[in-house]
Amino acid sequence: MVGCRISSDGDEGFVGECLIRLNLRFPARWTLRERSYIVGELWSSRNVNESGYFGRVSLSSIKNKNARATGLGYEYKEIENVRKSCANKTIQKGEGGNYPVPLSPDMRFDMFGGNKKVKDLWGYSSPLYVDNQPYLLSTMVGREAGSTQEGKQTLSKMINVSYILTLATSHDFQLNSEYSQIKSLEISAEGTYDLGSGHLCMIACMHVGPPKARIGRNSSLDCEILVDIQYPPLNARNGGALRGTIESTREKSDRLYFEPFEIFSRSVYAGQAKESIWRMDLEITMVLISNSLSCIFIALQLLHVKRHADALPMVSVIMLIVLTLGHLVPLLLNFEALHDEPQQCECLLW
């Protein structure tokens, strides 16, 4: 493409010389360090010795989010390092049972976190690629979250995955000794997911400087970060809690070292949400039936007493028992809630 310099004279602007060339393209593949949706170059077509000449400038988009170009692939370059770093790295032993299938919507989650310097971080995490298959929310929504058996038949136990994690807060905080005024973190990660234990371990990169200091894609890129996450089982009591850490593998004396972040999530799995909705519908139905029968029985009692005044004491006792049983039915249906541990109120659903 051809670009033109826009000049201004007072309040009016005009198009100057069109001696700028621009080249933009979609990359064929992403990696841990390069996840730009669009890349390109900008340069001047002037001669080197002419006034206004400038050399080639690399261009790239900073935010990738859920943007996908047709035919875009992913190349895993840090898997060997992940295996070495995560060989003995576990947060907790798996509790047994089934864990989320990598291509299910259960792999996405909202999270809260913090470290010694900041306590009120919130954000989300989502896969980008599972092996070589893109993770697209539009194709995940209609899937049955409980299809673990199908997933285990088509996927190996250890699966390569790539992720994006975003954390933010409402105020500035100090990440490390090099940079201080930041409000959010966007972390790119790749690693392995153990379908048998629900353990996710990844090497990650993030831009550690404030936006104005990020000149060039790799000038402030810190890739000595380890992300360790343990998913709860699909059948965990009370939904379980996802827990994890984001920590720097640098020495504490390094200027880019930061205090470890602890993250957790109470996001409900899709299957658990579906079961909970079904149970609430049943409870509401039983309450309506019980209250309706109570009204009917009270009306019948009044009619019976009007016709047989001498039976009033016995009828009142029987109706009291019937009404008591009617109001106990909803409590019996929700009896398990008396023994459940309280959920965190800051739970978010995708």
Number of C-alpha atoms within 10 A of each C-alpha: 8 12 15 12 12 11 12 11 7 6 5 7 10 9 10 12 10 13 15 17 15 15 13 14 11 16 17 13 15 17 17 22 17 16 20 20 22 17 17 16 15 19 17 19 15 14 10 11 7 8 8 11 15 15 12 13 12 14 17 18 12 15 12 14 15 13 11 15 12 7 10 15 17 20 15 16 13 16 16 11 13 18 16 10 15 19 10 8 14 15 15 13 10 17 13 14 13 21 24 23 23 25 22 24 25 23 17 20 22 23 24 22 21 20 17 10 14 16 13 14 22 19 19 16 17 21 24 26 22 19 18 15 13 19 24 18 16 9 12 14 13 10 13 12 21 20 14 17 10 10 16 15 9 8 14 13 14 15 15 19 26 27 20 20 22 18 21 18 17 10 12 13 15 14 22 16 12 13 15 14 13 17 16 20 19 18 22 26 26 30 28 22 24 18 22 18 22 25 23 25 27 28 28 27 23 20 19 25 22 15 12 6 12 15 10 12 17 13 12 18 15 19 21 15 21 23 23 21 22 23 23 25 22 23 17 15 11 14 17 18 19 20 20 24 20 23 19 21 15 15 10 11 9 11 12 19 20 25 16 18 20 19 22 20 23 23 21 23 25 20 16 17 14 12 11 13 12 11 14 13 12 14 18 12 12 17 18 13 12 19 14 12 15 18 12 11 15 15 11 13 17 14 11 14 15 12 10 11 10 10 12 14 10 9 16 15 10 12 16 12 10 15 17 12 12 19 15 13 15 18 14 11 14 12 11 9 12 9 7 10 9 9 12 10 7 10 13 14 12 12
